[in-house]
């Protein structure tokens, strides 16, 4: 995966977010006012604070044969018609063969390790990650959105690293949220993950 492209996408999300926040609500006359659009917009504007619970099955970006499964809880606060602040956390579990990743170290040939040390090192594998991120969500119309988040990933065996997550998704009027996202980790001990997130929103305010 091209990291330069991901950085450009992340920067684009931030730029669009700022421009949306500075646009007066009354000037957004380019949205087609069909009954469905009006209903969707009315519900969106009335739900300022929302809690979302979601699951995210995924694949490793560098090895599509290995699977992951994430669970996430996020809190979103609307600050303008098309802009929300997002804070999220959860748990990501790696299912595949991760003998290449031992603690903070990447091993090109894990089979070369002495047999006496393998059993001890295997306990250091980072199979469970707790992400903690914050960012912005920008809506393009009533349903489609771009989202960018950044924060830290905490491995249950001690690895802590910077991460960022660009995503593209669609929100439905009934509370369903479907998106594709890319979890990018700075540490080589944590392989990047491409996942499909399926969420449901609960109104808080």
N, C-alpha and C positions, 0 to 999 in steps of 0.2 A: 504494500500500500504506500502510495506516494505521500510522505509526510508534508512536503511543500504544498500539495493540493489541500490537505486537511487544514494546514495553517491558514491558507487563503480562505477556505470555507468558514473557518472559525472567525476570521477577521471580518468577513462579509456579514455574518450574523450580527456582530457587534455594531457595524456601521449602519445596517438597516434598522437595528433596534433604536439607535440614537435618533435617526431620522424620523422614525415612526413616533417616538416619544415627543418630538418637537412639532409634529403636525397637528393643528387644531382639529378637534373632532368634527366640527362643522364643515371643514373643507373636504371631507372624504365623501364626495358625491359620485365617485366613480364606481360604487358598488351597486349592482342591479337590485332594485327593491322589489323582488318577487316575494309572494307570501311566504315561501319557504325560507328565503334569505332573511326577511324581516323577523320571522319567528326565531330562527337560529341566533340572529344578532341580539334580539331582545333577551333571550335566555342567557347568552354569553355575558352581556353587560350586567345582568342582575346577579351573577355569581362571581363576586369579587374575590373571594377566598375559597380555594378548593384543595382537597386532599385526594391524592391519587395513589392507588395501590396497583401494582403491575407485576407481571412475570416477563422474563426476557430470555428465551432460548437462543443460543448463539453458537458460532463457530470461531475457531482461532483464525486470525487473519493470515497467518503464515502456514497453516496446516488445516485445511477444511475437513480432515477426517476426525478431528477432535472436537468434542462438544462441551458447551458450558450451559449453565442454567442460572439465571439471576432472579432475585426478588427485590422489589424496590418500593419505597414509600417516598412520595414527593409532596411538597407543599408549594402551591402557586398563589401569588398575589397579583391581581391586575392593577397596573399603575396607569394605563391608558387604554383606549379602545383596542389597540392591536399589540400591546406589550405587557408581558407578565414577568415577574421575578420568580425564579424557581430555586428551591433548595431540596436536595434529595439525598437519601442514604439507602442502604440495603445490604445484600449479600450475593456474591457471585461464586458459584462452585464450578471447579474444573473437573471434568469426568475422565478425560483421556489419559494417555501415557505421558506423564510429565517427568520421566526419569532424567530428561535433559536439564531440568530446572531444580537446582539444589540450593536452598537458601537464597542468597543474593548472587549466585554464580551460575553461569551458563556453561554446560559441559558439551564439547563437540563430540566426545566419545565416552558416554557414561559407562560402557562395558569395560573400559580400561581401568576403572577404579578397582582397587583391591577388594576382594570379596568380603574381607573382614570389616571394611568401612562402609560398604553399601547399605547394610541394614541400619546403621546409625544415621547415615546421611539421608536415607529415604524419609525419615521422620521430619526432615526440614522442608519437604516439598510444600510449596504454597498452593494449596488446593482451594482455599477459601479466602476471598477478598471482601473487605468491607469498604465501599467507596463513600466518600463524603464530598459533595459537590454543590456549587451554587452557580447560577447563570441567568440567562435571559431567554424568553420565548417570544418570537415575533410572528404574528398571524398575517397571512396574505389572503385577505378575504375573511370568510366566516369559518373555514374549517382547516385549511392547510397552514402549516407553520414550519419555521426553522427554529432550532433551539441550539444553544451553545452553553456548555457548563465546564467548569474547571475546579479542581480541588485535589484531594489526597486519597490514595488507596492504601488501606492498612491490611497487610497479610497477617493471618492469625499466628504465623510462626516468626513474626518480627520484621518482615519487609515493609517499609513505608516509602512511597514514591509519589511524585506528582502525576496527575492524570488530567486529560481533558476529553470531552465527549460532544462532538457535533451530531445532530440528529435532524431528520426530516420526517414529519408525520401529518396525521389528519385526525381532527377531533370531531366527534359526532354529537348531535343534539341530545342523544340519550345518555351521554356520559362516557361512551367508549372512546378510547384513544389508541391509535395504531401508529407505530413509528419504526423506522430503521435507524440504528445508531451505531457509532464506532467508538469503542473505548480504547483510548491510546494511553499506554503507560510508559513513563520515562525509563523505568528500570527494566533491564533485559531479563530479570527474573520473572516478570509477568508478561506473558504474550498478549498482544493486542487482540481484541474481540470484536467481531461484527455480529450484531444480534437484532432480532425482531422483537419489539416491546409491545405487549398487549396490556392495556390498563383500563381501569374504571375510576371515574371521578365521583367523589362524595362532596356535596355542598356543605360548607362550614359557615358561610356568611353571605 
